[in-house]
Amino acid sequence: MIAVIVLILLLLLVFFIWLDLHLGRKNVQRHDIKTPSSCSGKAALLTTGTQFFDTLFEEIEKATHHVHVQFYIYHEDSIGQEMSSLLKKKAKEGVNVRLLVDYMGSFFLKKKAIKELKKAGVQFAYSFTPCFPYFFYKLNRRNHRKITIIDGSRGFMGGFNVGDEYLGRDPKLGYWRDYHLLLSGPVIHTFQQQFMMDWEAASGEKVNGSEYFPELEKGPVKITTLFSAKAIYSFWLQHINQAQTSITIGSPYFIPDRPLQNALLQAIKRGVEVTLLVPMKSDHLLVKEASYFYFKDLLNAGCKIEEYYEGFFHAKVFLVDDKICDIGTTNFDQRSFFTNSEVNCIFEDRHLIEEAKKAIKEDLDRSETLTMTVWERMSYWKKTKILFAKVFSPFL
């Protein structure tokens, strides 16, 4: 009798969680710029943690009016303390400093560190703090954007977060590979608008004023920015279907839904060369096993799958026909497509595409090809884990 009662309670809990997730997805407002925004600007690709943090700190140091910082993960380790010290320094100089981090992504950020930031004049807020109603839906959501805006004229966007691991200091993961863009020009205005929307949703403060949107000189690169997960998903699906010669996808997590998987298989049938660049190591439970479920059909169809072995590959890049490239925060997985808040930049500039291709080639040269033979020789235990991981794919 007790077992039956426990079973009924478990089923009710599962149903309640499912209902919470379902209704939350329908009713919780998303604070995203819905339509693609095309602006001009300048852009440079940053691919190492040292390069990223040196450039970021240099630009923040030069700030005179405001610094808006948004990260998914913000650790209070060595590089995090250095970042916090710089933000506190700028706040004491009279610069308006706002720091926005994701609640779950930065869950272990200590209250003492936050208190010290606020005491120095840094305004701090969490994105997506879980609360009722729709507690489980909000608990599952992530603000995965990584944006920095300095004086409304220059900024950063891409895959790096704030933590020592992004400098290759985690012995388990080793050298960290990521793609981040340094941006300037009118394209920054779009990032500013999205940051203000996220900041207001998190803190309740409405930030406005012309000083946050200075008049900026146009740049040589046309950049289309997408903040809506629906728009990003539609862009990828459309360009996979339209690809003529090649598709290269770089992502630390590869968990597509059925339409994207089928689109890749159809592209291969059309003669398009499809290459996936993924990490050999895993930084999260079951994500690699979940990816392997989708690899099998792709390998059978003729897809090239390269596993990066020199550390951890965390970049998010999508290159089609060597003519159009997308770099951002969106992983090629169902969480990014349907749950997270993301940002991606799309460009066709020849020089910037060559920079991206050079970085991709460097990473492919440090990768090992996954073959169907390797897949088939996996142990029954690993194949069981792959099937188990598939069940939880939308949450990984």
Backbone torsions as a table, in degrees:
resi	resn	phi	psi	omega
1	MET	NA	-43.3	179.8
2	ILE	-62.6	-40.6	-179.9
3	ALA	-61.8	-39.6	179.1
4	VAL	-64.6	-43.0	179.7
5	ILE	-63.2	-43.3	179.1
6	VAL	-62.2	-42.9	179.5
7	LEU	-62.0	-44.4	178.8
8	ILE	-61.6	-42.3	179.3
9	LEU	-64.0	-40.3	178.3
10	LEU	-64.2	-42.4	178.5
11	LEU	-64.0	-39.9	177.1
12	LEU	-64.1	-39.2	178.6
13	LEU	-64.7	-44.6	177.9
14	VAL	-60.6	-44.2	179.5
15	PHE	-63.5	-41.8	180.0
16	PHE	-62.4	-43.2	178.7
17	ILE	-64.1	-43.9	178.5
18	TRP	-60.1	-44.4	-179.1
19	LEU	-64.5	-40.9	178.2
20	ASP	-60.5	-46.2	179.7
21	LEU	-64.9	-43.1	-178.0
22	HIS	-65.0	-49.3	-178.7
23	LEU	-70.2	-35.8	177.5
24	GLY	-61.8	-41.7	179.1
25	ARG	-62.1	-33.8	-178.4
26	LYS	-82.0	-34.1	-167.5
27	ASN	-109.7	-22.3	-179.1
28	VAL	-77.9	125.9	-176.8
29	GLN	-69.9	136.8	174.9
30	ARG	-98.9	131.4	-178.0
31	HIS	-99.6	70.7	-179.3
32	ASP	-122.0	146.2	167.5
33	ILE	-68.6	118.6	-168.4
34	LYS	-77.6	-36.8	-173.6
35	THR	-100.9	147.8	177.4
36	PRO	-60.1	142.1	179.7
37	SER	-118.4	121.7	179.9
38	SER	-108.4	121.5	179.6
39	CYS	-140.3	166.5	176.9
40	SER	-98.6	165.1	177.9
41	GLY	175.3	-170.0	173.5
42	LYS	-113.5	149.1	-178.1
43	ALA	-146.8	141.2	175.0
44	ALA	-135.8	143.5	-177.2
45	LEU	-93.4	130.5	176.7
46	LEU	-115.1	130.3	-172.2
47	THR	-125.7	-4.2	177.6
48	THR	-124.4	153.6	-179.4
49	GLY	-61.9	-40.7	179.3
50	THR	-61.8	-45.6	178.9
51	GLN	-61.3	-43.9	-178.3
52	PHE	-65.3	-53.6	-175.2
53	PHE	-68.5	-36.7	176.8
54	ASP	-61.0	-44.6	-179.3
55	THR	-69.7	-42.6	179.5
56	LEU	-60.2	-49.3	-178.2
57	PHE	-64.6	-37.8	178.7
58	GLU	-62.4	-42.9	-179.1
59	GLU	-71.4	-39.8	177.8
60	ILE	-63.6	-39.6	179.3
61	GLU	-57.5	-31.0	-177.5
62	LYS	-86.4	-3.4	-176.9
63	ALA	-62.3	139.4	179.1
64	THR	-119.9	-24.6	-177.2
65	HIS	-117.0	-53.2	-179.1
66	HIS	-152.2	155.0	173.2
67	VAL	-133.7	117.1	177.2
68	HIS	-110.0	119.1	-173.7
69	VAL	-123.3	130.0	179.1
70	GLN	-136.9	122.1	178.1
71	PHE	-135.6	153.8	173.8
72	TYR	-77.1	-49.0	179.0
73	ILE	-114.5	130.6	177.1
74	TYR	-137.0	102.0	179.9
75	HIS	-92.2	146.4	176.4
76	GLU	-97.0	52.3	176.0
77	ASP	-98.2	-156.5	-175.0
78	SER	-59.2	-53.3	-178.3
79	ILE	-72.0	-31.4	177.4
80	GLY	-65.7	-40.5	177.5
81	GLN	-66.0	-37.0	177.2
82	GLU	-64.7	-41.4	177.5
83	MET	-64.0	-46.8	-179.7
84	SER	-61.7	-40.8	178.9
85	SER	-61.2	-41.0	179.2
86	LEU	-66.6	-42.4	179.6
87	LEU	-64.7	-40.6	178.3
88	LYS	-65.2	-39.2	178.6
89	LYS	-61.8	-45.7	-179.3
90	LYS	-67.4	-37.3	178.1
91	ALA	-62.8	-41.5	179.2
92	LYS	-67.1	-23.2	177.1
93	GLU	-79.5	-6.7	179.4
94	GLY	100.9	4.1	177.2
95	VAL	-78.6	137.9	176.6
96	ASN	-74.6	112.5	-177.6
97	VAL	-115.9	123.6	176.7
98	ARG	-122.8	128.9	-179.9
99	LEU	-120.5	119.3	-178.0
100	LEU	-120.8	122.0	179.7
101	VAL	-130.3	155.9	179.3
102	ASP	-74.1	138.4	-175.4
103	TYR	-62.2	-49.3	-177.8
104	MET	-76.7	-40.2	-179.9
105	GLY	-62.2	-32.8	-179.0
106	SER	-113.9	34.4	-174.0
107	PHE	-58.6	-31.9	-174.9
108	PHE	-93.1	9.4	173.7
109	LEU	-68.5	121.8	-171.5
110	LYS	-73.2	146.6	178.8
111	LYS	-60.0	-34.0	179.6
112	LYS	-62.4	-41.5	179.5
113	ALA	-65.3	-41.2	178.4
114	ILE	-64.4	-41.9	179.3
115	LYS	-60.9	-40.6	179.6
116	GLU	-68.1	-37.1	176.3
117	LEU	-62.4	-47.7	-179.5
118	LYS	-64.5	-39.6	179.7
119	LYS	-60.5	-34.2	-179.8
120	ALA	-80.3	-7.7	178.5
121	GLY	107.2	1.4	176.9
122	VAL	-77.6	127.3	175.7
123	GLN	-83.9	129.8	-172.8
124	PHE	-126.2	143.0	175.2
125	ALA	-153.0	152.8	174.0
126	TYR	-100.3	138.0	168.8
127	SER	-86.0	142.6	170.6
128	PHE	56.0	50.9	172.4
129	THR	-69.2	124.3	-177.4
130	PRO	-63.2	136.5	178.0
131	CYS	-160.5	166.7	176.3
132	PHE	-88.1	150.0	-1.5
133	PRO	-78.7	173.9	179.3
134	TYR	61.1	47.1	-176.0
135	PHE	-58.9	-48.2	-174.9
136	PHE	-69.0	-35.4	176.1
137	TYR	-62.9	-46.6	-179.2
138	LYS	-68.3	-32.7	176.4
139	LEU	-65.5	-32.1	-177.4
140	ASN	-84.1	-21.7	-178.5
141	ARG	-74.8	151.5	176.5
142	ARG	-136.4	137.7	167.0
143	ASN	-91.0	99.2	-170.9
144	HIS	-92.3	5.6	-179.0
145	ARG	-70.8	145.7	172.3
146	LYS	-128.5	99.5	-173.7
147	ILE	-130.5	137.3	168.8
148	THR	-131.6	132.7	179.8
149	ILE	-126.3	128.8	-176.2
150	ILE	-122.2	118.1	178.1
151	ASP	54.8	22.8	177.2
152	GLY	66.2	12.4	-174.0
153	SER	-123.9	-21.5	-178.8
154	ARG	-147.2	158.4	-175.6
155	GLY	-170.2	-176.9	-176.3
156	PHE	-136.0	150.3	177.6
157	MET	-158.6	134.8	176.8
158	GLY	161.4	-146.7	-169.9
159	GLY	-94.6	-17.3	-176.7
160	PHE	-72.3	138.2	167.7
161	ASN	-108.5	-171.6	178.7
162	VAL	-103.7	110.7	-179.6
163	GLY	178.2	153.8	-178.4
164	ASP	-62.3	-29.7	-179.1
165	GLU	-61.5	-27.7	-179.2
166	TYR	-74.8	-7.1	172.8
167	LEU	-106.4	11.9	178.0
168	GLY	77.3	22.2	-175.6
169	ARG	-93.4	1.6	175.5
170	ASP	-91.3	112.6	-176.4
171	PRO	-62.0	-25.1	-179.8
172	LYS	-74.4	-35.2	-177.5
173	LEU	-97.4	-32.7	178.2
174	GLY	76.0	-150.1	-177.7
175	TYR	-56.2	131.3	-176.2
176	TRP	-103.1	129.4	179.8
177	ARG	-116.1	126.9	-177.9
178	ASP	-150.3	163.4	176.4
179	TYR	-122.1	128.3	-179.3
180	HIS	-138.4	145.1	179.3
181	LEU	-107.9	133.6	168.0
182	LEU	-94.1	121.7	-172.5
183	LEU	-122.8	152.7	172.0
184	SER	-152.8	164.2	-179.1
185	GLY	98.9	-171.6	-175.2
186	PRO	-57.2	-23.4	178.8
187	VAL	-58.9	-25.9	-178.7
188	ILE	-64.9	-29.0	-179.4
189	HIS	-59.2	-37.9	179.3
190	THR	-65.2	-41.8	177.6
191	PHE	-63.8	-37.7	179.1
192	GLN	-63.4	-43.1	179.2
193	GLN	-60.5	-44.7	-178.5
194	GLN	-68.4	-40.0	177.9
195	PHE	-60.5	-42.9	-179.5
196	MET	-63.2	-37.1	176.6
197	MET	-65.2	-44.5	179.0
198	ASP	-66.3	-39.2	-179.2
199	TRP	-65.6	-43.8	179.6
200	GLU	-64.2	-41.6	179.4
201	ALA	-63.1	-33.9	-176.2
202	ALA	-86.6	-39.3	-171.6
203	SER	-108.4	-20.8	-175.3
204	GLY	86.6	-5.9	-179.4
205	GLU	-89.1	128.3	176.0
206	LYS	-95.3	113.9	-178.9
207	VAL	-96.5	129.1	175.9
208	ASN	-150.6	174.1	-179.2
209	GLY	131.7	140.5	-177.6
210	SER	-63.6	-24.3	-179.4
211	GLU	-65.8	-17.4	177.1
212	TYR	-85.3	-10.0	-179.3
213	PHE	-131.2	65.9	-178.9
214	PRO	-66.0	154.7	176.8
215	GLU	-70.1	128.2	-173.5
216	LEU	-124.8	147.0	179.3
217	GLU	-74.2	137.2	179.1
218	LYS	-65.0	151.2	-179.9
219	GLY	-111.9	175.8	-175.4
220	PRO	-80.4	-12.6	-174.0
221	VAL	-107.8	125.4	173.9
222	LYS	-85.5	124.7	-176.9
223	ILE	-124.8	127.2	174.3
224	THR	-101.9	124.0	-176.9
225	THR	-106.8	131.8	178.5
226	LEU	-118.5	127.8	176.4
227	PHE	-112.9	-19.3	-179.4
228	SER	-84.4	125.6	178.9
229	ALA	-59.1	-36.7	178.6
230	LYS	-62.7	-41.5	179.7
231	ALA	-67.7	-40.5	179.1
232	ILE	-63.8	-46.2	179.2
233	TYR	-60.2	-46.3	-178.8
234	SER	-63.0	-39.2	178.4
235	PHE	-61.1	-47.6	-179.0
236	TRP	-64.4	-45.4	-179.2
237	LEU	-61.8	-44.0	-179.8
238	GLN	-61.3	-45.4	-175.3
239	HIS	-77.7	-24.5	170.7
240	ILE	-66.6	-42.3	179.9
241	ASN	-68.3	-27.4	-177.1
242	GLN	-96.3	-7.3	-176.7
243	ALA	-58.6	141.7	-177.3
244	GLN	-111.1	-36.7	-175.0
245	THR	-123.9	-41.8	-174.4
246	SER	-153.0	149.1	173.3
247	ILE	-135.2	126.6	174.1
248	THR	-121.2	126.0	179.8
249	ILE	-122.0	122.1	174.0
250	GLY	-113.3	125.5	-177.6
251	SER	-160.7	139.6	176.8
252	PRO	-71.0	-21.0	-179.3
253	TYR	-132.7	130.5	-178.7
254	PHE	-125.5	96.2	-179.1
255	ILE	-138.2	74.8	-177.0
256	PRO	-74.8	161.8	170.4
257	ASP	-86.6	179.4	-174.1
258	ARG	-63.4	-45.4	179.5
259	PRO	-59.3	-40.0	179.0
260	LEU	-68.9	-43.1	178.1
261	GLN	-60.3	-46.1	179.7
262	ASN	-64.4	-37.7	178.9
263	ALA	-63.2	-40.0	177.6
264	LEU	-65.7	-41.6	179.0
265	LEU	-64.6	-39.4	178.1
266	GLN	-67.7	-36.9	177.8
267	ALA	-62.1	-42.8	178.4
268	ILE	-62.0	-41.1	178.0
269	LYS	-61.9	-30.9	178.8
270	ARG	-76.5	-6.7	-178.6
271	GLY	98.1	7.5	178.1
272	VAL	-76.5	133.9	177.3
273	GLU	-82.3	113.6	-177.9
274	VAL	-106.8	125.1	-179.8
275	THR	-123.8	127.6	174.2
276	LEU	-107.6	132.6	176.5
277	LEU	-116.8	112.7	-174.5
278	VAL	-133.8	161.9	178.7
279	PRO	-77.4	148.2	172.9
280	MET	-77.1	-36.0	178.7
281	LYS	-85.1	162.4	177.1
282	SER	-123.2	139.2	178.4
283	ASP	-108.9	0.2	178.5
284	HIS	-139.6	150.7	-178.9
285	LEU	-61.6	126.7	170.2
286	LEU	74.2	-6.8	-176.1
287	VAL	-66.7	-37.1	178.9
288	LYS	-67.9	-42.7	178.3
289	GLU	-61.2	-39.5	178.0
290	ALA	-62.8	-39.9	178.8
291	SER	-62.2	-40.3	-176.5
292	TYR	-62.7	-26.3	176.4
293	PHE	-59.7	-40.8	-177.4
294	TYR	-82.9	-23.3	-179.1
295	PHE	-64.4	-34.6	-172.9
296	LYS	-56.4	-53.6	-179.1
297	ASP	-64.8	-36.5	179.5
298	LEU	-66.5	-42.2	177.6
299	LEU	-62.7	-43.7	178.7
300	ASN	-60.9	-32.4	-178.6
301	ALA	-79.9	-17.8	-180.0
302	GLY	113.2	13.2	177.9
303	CYS	-70.7	143.0	173.9
304	LYS	-92.5	121.7	179.3
305	ILE	-118.4	118.3	-177.0
306	GLU	-113.5	127.8	-179.5
307	GLU	-104.9	117.3	-177.8
308	TYR	-71.7	123.0	-173.6
309	TYR	-108.0	-14.2	-176.2
310	GLU	-88.8	68.8	-177.2
311	GLY	101.5	-141.3	-177.3
312	PHE	-124.4	128.5	178.9
313	PHE	-94.8	117.1	-175.1
314	HIS	-121.6	3.0	-175.6
315	ALA	-71.9	152.9	176.9
316	LYS	-122.7	107.6	-176.1
317	VAL	-141.3	143.7	-178.2
318	PHE	-138.6	113.7	-175.4
319	LEU	-124.1	126.3	-177.0
320	VAL	-121.9	124.0	175.6
321	ASP	55.8	20.6	-177.4
322	ASP	57.6	21.7	-175.9
323	LYS	-118.6	-26.6	-178.3
324	ILE	-138.4	134.5	-174.6
325	CYS	-131.7	146.1	-179.1
326	ASP	-130.3	121.7	176.3
327	ILE	-126.3	135.9	-178.6
328	GLY	-172.1	-146.4	-178.6
329	THR	-108.5	-6.0	-172.6
330	THR	-82.3	119.8	172.8
331	ASN	-79.0	159.1	179.0
332	PHE	-85.9	63.8	-178.9
333	ASP	-144.6	165.6	-173.8
334	GLN	-68.9	-29.1	176.9
335	ARG	-62.1	-46.5	-180.0
336	SER	-66.7	-39.0	-177.0
337	PHE	-67.5	-39.0	-166.8
338	PHE	-122.1	-8.7	-174.6
339	THR	-124.7	-48.3	-173.7
340	ASN	-74.3	165.7	166.7
341	SER	-100.7	128.3	-171.5
342	GLU	-133.1	177.1	173.0
343	VAL	-151.6	135.0	177.9
344	ASN	-134.7	147.6	176.7
345	CYS	-116.0	129.0	-178.7
346	ILE	-113.2	135.9	-178.8
347	PHE	-148.6	156.8	177.5
348	GLU	-123.1	7.3	-179.4
349	ASP	-61.0	126.6	-174.6
350	ARG	-61.3	-45.1	-178.4
351	HIS	-62.7	-44.1	-178.8
352	LEU	-69.0	-36.2	176.0
353	ILE	-64.4	-38.3	177.2
354	GLU	-64.5	-37.0	175.2
355	GLU	-61.4	-44.5	179.7
356	ALA	-65.1	-42.2	179.4
357	LYS	-63.1	-38.7	178.7
358	LYS	-63.2	-44.0	178.9
359	ALA	-64.1	-43.4	179.3
360	ILE	-61.8	-42.8	179.1
361	LYS	-61.7	-42.2	177.5
362	GLU	-58.5	-39.2	-178.4
363	ASP	-75.2	-36.4	176.3
364	LEU	-65.7	-34.4	178.4
365	ASP	-67.4	-18.8	179.1
366	ARG	-109.9	33.6	-178.5
367	SER	-128.3	160.0	179.2
368	GLU	-117.2	135.9	-177.1
369	THR	-74.1	129.2	174.0
370	LEU	-87.3	127.6	-179.2
371	THR	-114.3	164.7	178.0
372	MET	-64.7	-31.5	178.2
373	THR	-62.2	-43.9	178.3
374	VAL	-62.9	-43.0	180.0
375	TRP	-60.2	-45.9	-175.8
376	GLU	-68.6	-26.0	-178.1
377	ARG	-85.9	1.9	177.1
378	MET	-63.2	150.0	179.8
379	SER	-67.6	159.0	177.4
380	TYR	-62.8	-32.8	178.3
381	TRP	-63.1	-44.3	179.9
382	LYS	-67.0	-38.7	178.4
383	LYS	-66.5	-32.7	175.0
384	THR	-65.9	-41.3	176.9
385	LYS	-63.0	-35.9	178.6
386	ILE	-62.6	-44.8	178.8
387	LEU	-66.5	-39.2	178.6
388	PHE	-64.6	-43.2	-179.2
389	ALA	-64.2	-33.0	-179.5
390	LYS	-58.7	-37.0	-178.3
391	VAL	-61.2	-35.6	-175.8
392	PHE	-100.7	14.1	-176.4
393	SER	-50.5	-43.6	-177.0
394	PRO	-65.0	-18.3	-175.9
395	PHE	-103.3	-5.1	-175.2
396	LEU	-82.7	NA	NA
